[in-house]
Amino acid sequence: MDRIAQLQDLVKQKSSLKISSKMLDYAGIVEYYPEELVLTVKAGTKIPTIHAELKKHNQALPFFTNNDCNSIGAAYANGGQDLADSVLGVQIIDGNGELLNFGGQVIKNVAGYDISRLLVGSKGHLAIITQISFKVLPIAYVGELLPPVKSQ
């Protein structure tokens, strides 16, 4: 039984859960299409791992991540509007233990409420985040969007 199925079973049993990505050991890049500027990652993937892969193709995430967030799932759960603007889709486990997918891997894929963006900043209270798809940008373009960071 894979990690997601185990987690679904726990939720269906209405177990009292406190989940961390470390416990799940659920990390890695699911799909990455550099030419399409689309990246899908598991929620436990470390942000430096994502930056390293994107850098190979002169691309970057178009948002800042909090230093306290070492996984992309934590950044998503604590994120703000800049992160929400780059989310294309999300896979979650809801309170009934169902695995649900919202959004997709294309820029315009939603009519009505965009659940994948509404969950950004929810601190994991509304669902368990398992995978996230982002649009990424060329490094030169990201440099124009984000202000320089002063080193201390």
CORRA-V729686 format. One record per pair of residues at least 6 apart in sequence whose C-alpha atoms are under 8 Angstrom apart, sorted by sequence separation. I is the first residue (numbers start at 1). J is the second residue. If there is no record, write none. Layout:
i=I j=J
i=I j=J
This chain:
i=11 j=17
i=21 j=27
i=32 j=38
i=33 j=39
i=54 j=60
i=69 j=75
i=93 j=99
i=94 j=100
i=103 j=109
i=32 j=39
i=54 j=61
i=76 j=83
i=92 j=99
i=93 j=100
i=103 j=110
i=119 j=126
i=31 j=39
i=32 j=40
i=91 j=99
i=92 j=100
i=30 j=39
i=31 j=40
i=51 j=60
i=66 j=75
i=91 j=100
i=92 j=101
i=29 j=39
i=30 j=40
i=31 j=41
i=51 j=61
i=65 j=75
i=91 j=101
i=29 j=40
i=30 j=41
i=90 j=101
i=91 j=102
i=103 j=114
i=29 j=41
i=30 j=42
i=89 j=101
i=90 j=102
i=102 j=114
i=103 j=115
i=28 j=41
i=29 j=42
i=89 j=102
i=90 j=103
i=102 j=115
i=103 j=116
i=27 j=41
i=28 j=42
i=65 j=79
i=89 j=103
i=90 j=104
i=102 j=116
i=27 j=42
i=88 j=103
i=89 j=104
i=26 j=42
i=27 j=43
i=28 j=44
i=29 j=45
i=88 j=104
i=89 j=105
i=26 j=43
i=27 j=44
i=28 j=45
i=88 j=105
i=26 j=44
i=27 j=45
i=64 j=82
i=88 j=106
i=25 j=44
i=26 j=45
i=27 j=46
i=63 j=82
i=64 j=83
i=88 j=107
i=24 j=44
i=62 j=82
i=63 j=83
i=3 j=24
i=29 j=50
i=62 j=83
i=88 j=109
i=21 j=43
i=22 j=44
i=3 j=26
i=21 j=44
i=34 j=57
i=47 j=70
i=63 j=86
i=46 j=70
i=47 j=71
i=62 j=86
i=34 j=59
i=46 j=71
i=47 j=72
i=45 j=71
i=46 j=72
i=90 j=116
i=44 j=71
i=45 j=72
i=89 j=116
i=43 j=71
i=44 j=72
i=45 j=73
i=88 j=116
i=89 j=117
i=105 j=133
i=107 j=135
i=43 j=72
i=44 j=73
i=87 j=116
i=88 j=117
i=104 j=133
i=105 j=134
i=42 j=72
i=43 j=73
i=87 j=117
i=42 j=73
i=43 j=74
i=95 j=126
i=85 j=117
i=94 j=126
i=95 j=127
i=84 j=117
i=94 j=127
i=84 j=118
i=93 j=127
i=94 j=128
i=92 j=127
i=93 j=128
i=84 j=120
i=92 j=128
i=93 j=129
i=83 j=120
i=92 j=129
i=93 j=130
i=91 j=129
i=92 j=130
i=90 j=129
i=91 j=130
i=92 j=131
i=80 j=120
i=90 j=130
i=91 j=131
i=79 j=120
i=80 j=121
i=90 j=131
i=91 j=132
i=77 j=119
i=78 j=120
i=79 j=121
i=90 j=132
i=77 j=120
i=78 j=121
i=89 j=132
i=90 j=133
i=76 j=120
i=77 j=121
i=78 j=122
i=88 j=132
i=89 j=133
i=76 j=121
i=77 j=122
i=78 j=123
i=87 j=132
i=88 j=133
i=89 j=134
i=77 j=123
i=87 j=133
i=88 j=134
i=77 j=124
i=87 j=134
i=88 j=135
i=86 j=134
i=87 j=135
i=74 j=123
i=86 j=135
i=21 j=71
i=86 j=136
i=21 j=73
i=73 j=129
i=73 j=130
i=73 j=131
i=73 j=132
i=38 j=105
i=38 j=106
i=61 j=134
i=61 j=135
i=62 j=136
i=61 j=136
i=62 j=137
i=60 j=136
i=61 j=137
i=59 j=136
i=60 j=137
i=59 j=137
i=60 j=138
i=59 j=138
i=60 j=139
i=58 j=138
i=59 j=139
i=62 j=142
i=58 j=139
i=61 j=142
i=60 j=142
i=12 j=95
i=62 j=145
i=63 j=146
i=11 j=95
i=12 j=96
i=62 j=146
i=8 j=93
i=11 j=96
i=12 j=97
i=11 j=97
i=43 j=129
i=44 j=130
i=10 j=97
i=43 j=130
i=9 j=97
i=42 j=130
i=43 j=131
i=8 j=97
i=42 j=131
i=43 j=132
i=7 j=97
i=8 j=98
i=41 j=131
i=42 j=132
i=8 j=99
i=40 j=131
i=41 j=132
i=40 j=132
i=41 j=133
i=40 j=133
i=39 j=133
i=40 j=134
i=38 j=133
i=39 j=134
i=38 j=134
i=39 j=135
i=38 j=135
i=39 j=136
i=37 j=135
i=38 j=136
i=37 j=136
i=37 j=137
i=26 j=130
i=4 j=130
